[in-house]
């Protein structure tokens, strides 16, 4: 049995180093009046949120009910299952409630909500899957809380989001919604939001909410892929294999994730590989508009696809498209630590013309005898010595990989199929590393 208490009274400041969104407007959230209609300010205390809803107990009920899932988690999963077919309606109603009741929060979000709309529900689903695993829940929500600082998110904003969330769920989860289900959601949301608030407050003491970075080089490798190198305005600590959210001056409040394409460098420069995608505002701006001298903003580093240097297992790396960027960083990381462990890199693309960084990878292979690089193309002839077909299938054919840890980076479909292949050949799940597709997508506030 695991019982976890909630401490809703701790609200250390989690504002940006510099100006928050509220500061930019010269405004600050205010406490709403109970009841009534029309626009309201943001609740300034988690207790306000809790007091408005009936609760059976002051803490999330973590005790298992004999089914392997706690009572609260069971009710929450049932709610999510009911609203899944109408997720778009639930999400639209949630934002309508949030912006009507708290219009000042609209400034935290991008002008166009087309990409942002489904991210809240995706984050809630991911957190709900971790509800009965306090360590995983704290790790996931802690990263979200730290990342939310770059939007200007404050502790006072969370109760407003909770109210809109409950309003949307109660409207659409009509079959399951009752006092017990509402109480479960109140307990869970109170706990989850407190984890994010505490993580942001702790992070504020040691890191800025964002970094400004100057573009120092822009190398257009193909018509839609560019390699950007930027210089942060202050030290930017990160690990090879991680990624960061980036905002351009052309699309304020639109943040997109990009992996670091090198291990930490002595000169402090950071390199990213960016592919312009259809209707991708940020990616197209970075590929086709950014030039040396432009200033971008970077959020904090995140991601867990890093090398465990306490082991000596080989590395099996699958990099599809621009997913080769963090794979290259991992190779450099192994080299810098003086490891002699074998590293096998499968670099996948549609054709040899799309292997935009193959020359760099082949130079690394010539430098390090423990590194093997295999280009894989799905169409065309491919480079000499390369492989043909889907990337995961090429990996399967070249096995077995009993003494290796796997690292996957690339399009979501490639990651999913790659995991399926690796599990199918007997690789344990704990030895397969990749950043969650849901985490990479959840780049909006809350």
Protein Blocks (a to p, Z undefined) as FASTA:
>chain_A
ZZddddfkbccdfbdehjdfklmnopacddddeejedjddddfbfklmmmmpccfbfbdc
fbdghlopafklmmmmmmmmmmmmmmmmmmmmmmmmmmmmmmmlmmmpcfblklmmmmmm
mmmmmmmmmmmmmklmmmmmmmmmmmmmmnopafklmmmmmmmmmmmmmmmmmmlgcfkl
mmmmmmmmmmmmmmmmmmmmmmmmmpcfbdcdddfbdcdfblmbccdddddfbdcdddeh
iacddddfklghiacddddfbdcdfklpacddddddehilklmmmmmmgcghiacddddd
edjkbcdfkbccdcddddehjllmmmmmmmmmmmmnopabdcddddddfblmlmmmlmmm
mmmmmmmmkbccddddfedjbpghiaedjfklmmmmmmccklbccddeddfklmmmmmmm
mmmnopafklpccddfklmmmmcgZZ
